[in-house]
Amino acid sequence: MNLAWLVALATLVGQPALGELPGQAVQAESLVVVGQRLARAWATHDFGGLTQGASDVLLLLPGAAGPSALRAGQAAELLRGFTSGTQEVAVDVVVARDVDRERAYVEVQRVFTVRGTDARRAQTIYFGLRRTGTGYRLYEVRIVA
């Protein structure tokens, strides 16, 4: 049988073409979906989930001496400490943009209160991401007061 005919037949009957196996198709994760996942993790203070899959994370926090590259678990603990005593009011994705073929960023607006007060404060969070085969991996968290 002719190879082209087999491929055409497989397409017509909805079967995978030669070289494909059922369940083998991998869909790339959308940058917007990644941004929404990061915003949800921040909103619930799930910093373990936020840094999951990252190796080192560069943190730039207001009032800190300078950027610190930390292991994912250490970064999660530092973010947990940074947000302790606060309650999130809103955490929304503002921008999700590819910088180049390897990097992207997500800008998130954080509105929060300090426990015991009603005053709302806002911060902008930039999540730096590196593209992987099918998605993105966090490598930077930068917070601007």
C-alpha positions as CSV (number, residue, x, y, z in Angstrom):
1,M,0.0,0.0,0.0
2,N,1.1,3.5,-0.7
3,L,2.2,5.5,2.4
4,A,0.4,8.7,1.3
5,W,-2.8,6.7,1.0
6,L,-2.4,5.3,4.5
7,V,-1.9,8.7,6.0
8,A,-4.9,10.1,4.1
9,L,-7.0,7.2,5.2
10,A,-6.0,7.6,8.9
11,T,-6.9,11.3,8.7
12,L,-10.3,10.5,7.2
13,V,-11.3,8.0,9.8
14,G,-9.9,10.1,12.7
15,Q,-7.1,7.8,13.6
16,P,-3.6,9.0,14.4
17,A,-1.2,9.3,11.4
18,L,1.9,7.1,11.2
19,G,4.4,8.1,13.9
20,E,1.7,9.3,16.3
21,L,0.3,7.4,19.2
22,P,-3.0,8.0,20.9
23,G,-2.4,10.4,23.8
24,Q,0.9,11.5,22.4
25,A,-0.1,14.9,21.3
26,V,1.1,17.5,23.8
27,Q,-0.6,20.9,23.9
28,A,1.5,23.9,24.8
29,E,0.3,25.8,27.9
30,S,-1.0,29.3,27.1
31,L,0.9,32.2,28.7
32,V,-2.4,33.7,29.8
33,V,-3.4,30.4,31.5
34,V,0.0,30.4,33.3
35,G,-0.5,34.0,34.4
36,Q,-4.0,33.2,35.8
37,R,-2.5,30.2,37.6
38,L,0.2,32.4,39.1
39,A,-2.3,35.0,40.2
40,R,-4.5,32.4,41.8
41,A,-1.5,30.9,43.7
42,W,-0.6,34.4,45.0
43,A,-4.2,35.2,45.9
44,T,-4.4,32.1,48.1
45,H,-0.8,32.5,49.3
46,D,0.1,29.1,47.8
47,F,3.8,30.0,47.3
48,G,4.8,26.3,47.0
49,G,2.4,26.0,44.1
50,L,3.7,29.3,42.7
51,T,7.3,28.2,42.6
52,Q,6.6,24.5,41.7
53,G,8.7,23.4,38.8
54,A,11.2,26.2,39.3
55,S,14.9,25.5,40.1
56,D,16.2,28.9,41.2
57,V,14.0,31.9,41.6
58,L,15.3,35.5,41.6
59,L,13.4,37.6,44.1
60,L,13.3,41.4,44.1
61,L,11.2,42.6,47.0
62,P,10.6,46.1,48.3
63,G,12.9,47.1,51.1
64,A,15.3,44.2,50.4
65,A,19.0,44.9,49.9
66,G,19.1,43.5,46.4
67,P,18.0,40.6,44.2
68,S,18.5,37.1,45.7
69,A,18.6,33.9,43.7
70,L,17.0,31.2,45.9
71,R,15.9,27.6,45.5
72,A,12.2,27.3,44.9
73,G,11.4,26.1,48.4
74,Q,13.4,29.0,49.9
75,A,11.7,31.5,47.6
76,A,8.3,30.2,48.7
77,E,9.2,30.6,52.4
78,L,10.5,34.1,51.8
79,L,7.3,35.1,49.9
80,R,5.2,33.5,52.7
81,G,7.0,35.7,55.2
82,F,6.7,38.8,53.0
83,T,2.9,38.4,52.8
84,S,2.3,37.3,56.4
85,G,-0.1,39.7,58.0
86,T,-1.7,40.7,54.8
87,Q,-5.0,39.7,53.2
88,E,-5.5,39.7,49.4
89,V,-8.5,41.7,48.1
90,A,-7.7,41.2,44.4
91,V,-5.0,39.7,42.4
92,D,-5.5,40.2,38.6
93,V,-3.4,39.6,35.5
94,V,-2.8,42.9,33.7
95,V,-0.4,41.8,31.0
96,A,1.0,38.5,29.7
97,R,3.6,38.9,27.0
98,D,6.4,37.0,25.3
99,V,9.7,38.9,25.4
100,D,11.4,36.6,22.9
101,R,11.5,32.9,22.0
102,E,12.8,31.9,25.4
103,R,11.4,34.4,27.9
104,A,8.0,35.9,28.8
105,Y,6.6,37.9,31.7
106,V,3.3,38.3,33.4
107,E,2.3,41.5,35.2
108,V,-0.1,41.1,38.1
109,Q,-1.8,43.9,40.1
110,R,-2.1,43.0,43.8
111,V,-4.6,44.8,46.1
112,F,-4.4,43.9,49.7
113,T,-5.0,45.0,53.3
114,V,-2.8,44.7,56.3
115,R,-4.7,42.6,58.9
116,G,-6.4,44.8,61.4
117,T,-6.8,47.7,59.0
118,D,-9.3,48.6,56.3
119,A,-6.8,50.6,54.2
120,R,-6.1,49.1,50.8
121,R,-2.7,49.0,49.3
122,A,-1.5,48.1,45.8
123,Q,1.6,46.5,44.4
124,T,2.6,45.4,40.9
125,I,4.2,41.9,40.6
126,Y,6.2,40.9,37.6
127,F,6.7,37.1,37.1
128,G,9.6,36.3,34.8
129,L,9.2,33.1,32.9
130,R,11.3,30.9,30.7
131,R,9.7,28.9,28.0
132,T,10.0,25.1,28.3
133,G,9.0,22.5,25.7
134,T,5.3,22.7,26.5
135,G,4.9,25.6,28.9
136,Y,6.7,28.1,31.1
137,R,8.8,27.9,34.2
138,L,9.1,30.7,36.8
139,Y,12.6,32.2,37.3
140,E,11.9,35.7,38.7
141,V,9.4,37.5,41.0
142,R,9.8,41.3,41.1
143,I,7.5,43.3,43.3
144,V,7.1,47.1,42.8
145,A,5.5,49.0,45.6
